[in-house]
């Protein structure tokens, strides 16, 4: 089978990675992405901020991004959102009055730079027109959120000497100023489109290279949460944040707003898909809309992949610190952590915890919070035997040392499929003999492991990067040559047995 964007490796991942690996500001996997903190913080937003090796987390949001792309709130809902949404655009008026003119007035056609964007009356808009308006107006609210974070919190903290240390400020806000600058310009571009869906889509295609700054922010977001938690334990700092929230009449704390960039960047491709659903494929500009979807889907995929990589990097360090009796080298030499799980093993009293890395399978026994080393098998020497009598059992062994054999019982058929699929993939990738890429794909395609969440790898991305990768062609050839793939698998196993 073909590996999908959700997988940890394979042609799809390589294709996406090639698109972004040379972009400025995107850390390479495994590299130390943390940058030095400047002794002084400038207010012009020009300072680069540190990137964390931790991952993006998710929490409940508080913006229109949590709504469906075309769900129009009623007047009462809009008023509630005006008071319970994000800062800036949804502050309560100081005189206590509230607007009752409906959805458009809540959106506020004023740009954050004083310009007024044209807005057609709701009754004259087609469904596609409402989709476009939804994109533009949610972007306007999002930029106003960013503006409030920067001007009402970040700059105020910088102007209050001794409140927070520079490294605390960097951890708390990441590169929010850069994101504010980018999205402010994007909003200007969207406002100039005058509701043209093709022009709106073009805005995202033209700025595709610039969205990489969201990778920095998303990777730093766990640091932001930790920094804010630490601040709220300090009485002076906690009072400052509570007083700011009350003064600005924000219904939600700063932490909810710092989550918004993470939510927004993962939402764009969904909003653009709404345009494609209601756009005539025969009409001029449809390919531009498709390109925009491909672009923002790729951005979302890349950010999620970096998140997963950083989560695994952190977990690998935890495993290293908890491992007892391990005399080998640092675990990082075995590559990325792919899977971990605890299983019953035939003829072994206690369960064993297995850690599958890119280049080795580590076998341990859990003792309290620690793991006692019991053995390991390099993936280049690993052999997999799947049981035909028991649907939950499979065996891993060292092909040169038959005594180092583990008959494993999975808890579910899905768990077994996951482990056997990744073990097969790593055996192929680490095999001493060079196996043709087509043969690898044919072997993996025969695997029954193909969960529903991986079926939805976007087909359009294959067309967008067809000049860089011939994966789809290999897949079709692999299907026709599945019998040959089986022979390659058997031959490869026999050569080293």
N, C-alpha and C positions, 0 to 999 in steps of 0.2 A: 504493500500500500504506500501511498504518498503521505509523508508527514505534513501536517497542516500548520497554520500559524500558531495554533495553540500548543503545538509540541515544543519540546526543549531544543530540538535540532532538526536538521534536514534541509532539503532544497528550498522549501518555502521560507524558512527562517533565514537562510543565507541570502536569499533574494532581498528580503526586507532589510536585513542588516547592511547589505552593500549600499542600499539607498541612503542610509543614515550614518554609517560608521565614520565617514569623513567630514561630517558636518561640524562646524565650530561649536564648541561648548558641550558636545555629547561625549561623556566619558566612555572609554573602551572597557568592555567587560573584564573584570579582574584587576583593573588599574586603580590606583589610589586617586579618587576623584576629588578629594578634599583640597580646597585652595586656602592659602593663608588669609587670615583675617586682618584687615588693615587696622592700624591703631586709631585712625579717625574715620568717621563715617561722613561721606559727602551727601548733601541734600539733592544733588542733581541726578541721583540715580545711576551714576556711572560706575559705581563700585561693583566688581564681581563678588559673588557670595559663594560660600562653600557648598559643595555637593556631598550628600551623605551616601554611605554604602548601605543604608537601610531602605525600606520599601514604602510604597504608598499603602495607606490603610483607608478603610471606608467607614464613614459614619453618616448619621442622618443629616441631610442637607436642609437648606432653608430657602431655596430660590425657585424660580419658575423652571429651572432646569429639571426639577424632579417631576414636572408635569409632562404629559404627552406633548408631542410637537404641535398638535393642532387643537388642544383643549382650551377653548376660550372661556375664561371665568365670567361669571355673571357680575353685575355691579356690586353686589354685597361681597362676593368672593374677592373681587379686585380691591375693594376697600380694606378687607381684612389683610390682604397681601401687602397693601401699602403700609400697614402698620406692623406686620409681622415678618416682613421679608428682609431684604438686605439693607445695608446702610446707604446713606446718600440719597438716592432717589426715593426711598421709602421712609424717610423721617416724618414724624408727625409735624404738621405746620405749627410754628410757635404761637400763633393766635388761637390754636385749638380747632380751627376750621378744617373741614375735609372736603375733598372734591367728590362730586356725585355725578360727574358727566360721563362715567362709563370707562370701558377698557382702554380706549386710546389715551384718555387723560391720565390714567394711572401709568401707562407706559412712558408718558412724558416725552414729546417729540424733541425737546431741547437736547442737543448733544452736550457732552461734558465740556466743550470748548466754546459754548455760547451760540453755536449755529442752530438753526431750526431745520429739521429734516421734513420733507414733504410726506404727508400721510393722507391716503385716500379715504373717504368715508367707508365704513365697514360694509354698508349695503351695496356698494358698487364693486366690491372685490370678489373675484372668483375664488374657488377653493385654493388654487395654486397661488393666487395673490395673497391669501391669508397665510399660507405656508411661508412665503417670502417675508411677509410682515412679521410673522412670529420670529424668524431668524434675526431680523434687524432689531426688533424691539427687545428681545431677550438679550441681545448683545449690548444694547444701550444700557439696560439695567445692570448687566455684568460689569461693564466699564465703570459705571457709577459706583458699584461695589468696590472695585479695585481702587478707584480714586479715593474713596473714604478710608480704605485700609492704609494707603500711602500717606494721605494728607492729614487724616484725623488721628491716626495712631503712630505710624512710623516716624513721621517728621516731628510730631509732638514729643515722642520719646527721645529723639535726637536732641531736641531743644531743651530737654530736662536733664541737666548734667548729673551724673551719679546714679540715675535711676536704674539703668541696665548697663552691663558691660558690653563692649562691642561684639564679643563673640556670642553673647545672648541675643543681641539684635539680629545678627546674621543668621543664627539658627532659627529664630522665631519667624522672620519674614522671608528668608531665602532670597531669590531674585525677583521679588514681587514688583519692583520698580520696572524691570525690563519687560515683564508681562504686561504691566499697565501701559507702557509706551507702545508695545506691539498692538495690543487690542484697541487702544485709542485710535491708532492709525487705521486698523481694520474697520473700525466703526465709521470713520470718515469715508473710507472706500465704499462701505455698504450703503451709507446714506446717499452717496452720489449715484447709486445704481437706479434710483427712481422706480424700485419695485420690479426691475427686470431680472427674472430668475437666472438667466445665463450670465448676466453681469455679476450677480451675487456669487454664483459658482466660481466665476473667474477670479474673484477676490481671494478665494482660498487656494486656488492653483498657483497664483502669482506669488503668494507668501508662504508656500509650502516649506521652503528651506528655513524659514524663520521660527516655525513652531517647535524647533528642537529645544528652545529655552524652557519649554514645559517639562522636558525630561529632568532638568536640574531641579525644578520646583517640586515635581512629584517625588523624586528621590530624597529630597530634603524634608518632605512633609512630616515623616515620623519624628525628625529632629525638632520640627516646629511644635508638634504636639507635646513632646517631652519638655521643651523650653517653656512653653506656656504653663504646663502643669507645675513646673518648678517655680515659676513666677507667682502663681496663685498660692504657693505655700509661704511666700514672703508677705508680711502684712502691708508694708509700704507699697510694694508692686501690685499686690492684689487690690488695694484701695485705689490705686491709679486707674487700673482697668475698669473697675466698677464705676468710678466717678466719670470716666470717659464715656462709658456706655450710657449712663444716666444723662449726662450733659448733651450727648448727641441724640438722645431719645431713640436709641436702637433697641429693638425688642430682643435681639439675640447678641450673645457675647462674641468677642473677637474670634474665638476658635471656630465658630461656624462659618465665618467669612473667609478664613484662611483655607478652608476646605473647597471653596468655590472654584478655584482654578483647576483642581483635580477633577471636579465634576464636569466642568465646562468643556475641557479638552476632549473628554471621552464622549461628549454629546454631539459634537459637530457632525460627524458622519451620519448619525441618525436623523438629524434635522435635514441634511442634504438628501438623504434617501427619500424623504417626504416629497421633495421637489421632483425627483425622478419618477415616483409613483404616479404623478399627475401631469407629467410632461410628455407630449407626443414624441415618440421615438423617431418619427420621420421628420420632425421639425428641426430646423437649423439650430445648433447649439446643444443638442442632446449629448454629444460626445464631451462637451465641456463640463456638463453636469456630472457625467460618469467619471471624468478625470478628477473632479473635486471630491467625489465620494471615495475614489481610490486613494487620493492623497490623504484625506483625513482618517480613513480607515487604517492606512499604513501608519500614520502618526499614533493613533490609538493602540494599534498592535505593538508598535515599538515601545511605547511607554509601559504597556502591560508586561512586555517581555523583560524590560529593564527592571521593573518592579519585582518580577519573579526571580531574576538573577540575583538581585540584591537581597531578597529574602533568603535565598539559598546560601548566599555568601555568609550572611549573619548566622544561619543555622549551622553551617559547616564549622565556624569558629566555636559555637557552643558545643558541638560534638567533640571537637578537639580538646576542649577544656574539661570535658566530662569523661574522657576515655581513660580507662585504667589498664595497665600492663601493656600498653602499646609501645613498642621499641622502634617502630619504623619512622620514616620521615614525616614532615608536616603533611597533613591530609590534603592541603591545597594542590600538591603535585598530582593528585588523582583527578583533578578537574572539578567540574561542577557537580554538586549533589543533584541526582536525578530523582531518586525515590528513597523512601525509608518506610519500614513497616516491621511489625512484630508478628511472628508466625509460630505455629506448632511445628516441630521437626520430628520426624520418625526416629524412634529409639533414643530420644533425648528427653530427660525429665522436664526441664524448664524450657519455656519459650525462648526463642532467639530473635534478636532485633537485627535486621539487615539494613545496611546502607549501600545503595547502589550509586557509585560515582561514574564519571565518564570513562575512567580507566581501571576501576577495581570494584569488587564486591567485598564489603567489610561485614564480618559476622561478629556479633557481640551478644552478651547476656546482660540484661538489665539488672542493676543492683541499686535500689533506691532511685536517686536521681542520676546515678552514674551508669556507664556502660563498660563492662569487662570484656576486653578483647579476647576473641576465641579463634579467629583466623581471618584470612582474606585471600581472594583469588583474583589475579589480574584479569581484566576482560580479554586480553589477548590469549589467555589460557583457559578461558571459561567455556564450559559445555553445558547445554540445556537439553533436558529430556522431559518431554511432556507426557503425562500419564494418559493412557486411553481408557483405563478402567475407572479412574476417579476424576471427575470433572474439576475438582478443586486442587488437585495435587500436581506438582511439577518438581523436577530434580535439577539441581545445579551441582557441578563437579569440576574439579581440575582435571583436564584431559590427560595429564601426565601422572597425576597422583590420585588414583581411584579411591584411596582411603579418605580423601578430603571431599566427601560427598554429603549433600544435604537434601533430604527428601522433605519438601516443604508442603504444608497444607494451607491454602489461602482461605479466607473467611467467606468470600463471595466469588462467583465466576468473573465478575467485573475486575476484582482485585487481581485474580490470576491472569486475565487477559492483559491488564496493564503491565504487570511485572514481566510476563513472558515476551510481550512485544518489545519493551525497552531493553531487555536482556539480549534478544535477537539483534536488535539494532546495534547495540554496543559490541557484540561479538563481531558483527560485520565490519564496523568502523575500526576495530582494533586488530583485525586479523592480519597475520604476518604477510599473507599473500594479497596482492592488490586485486580486489574484486571490482569488476566494472560497475559503474554507477547504475546502469540499466538492470544488471543482475540483482544488485542490492534492492532496488525499488520493486522488482518483480517478487523477490522473496518476502519483503515486508508487506506487499500488497496481498499476498496470499493469506496473511495473518488475519484472523477474524476480529482482531482488535480495531474497532473503528467507531468509537463512541459518538453519540449524536452531537456533542458539543464541538466535535472536530469536523463535522460534515459541512459546516457552514463557512469554510474558508472561501473568501470572496473570489468568484471566478474572474471578475474584471481585473483583479490584480495580475492574473496570468497574462492577460493581454497587455497590461500596462508595462510589464517588465519582460515581455517575450523576447526582446532583443538581448536581454542579459541572461536569460535562463530558459532552457528547453525542457522544463520539468513535465509540462503537460504532454509533450511529444513522447518523452520517455515512459510516461504512465500508460499511454495507449499501447506502445510497443510492449511494455511489461505485461499488460493483460493478455495480449496475443501470444506471448511467449512464456506463460505461467509454467508450463511443463518444463521448459528449459531452465527456469528459475529454480525449480525443485532440484533438478540435476546439479546445478551449480552449488546449491546448499549442501547436498549430500557429498559432492566431490570435495568441497572445502572442508567438510568435517573429517572425511577419510584421510586427507593428506596429512593432517596433524595428529591422527589417532595412533 
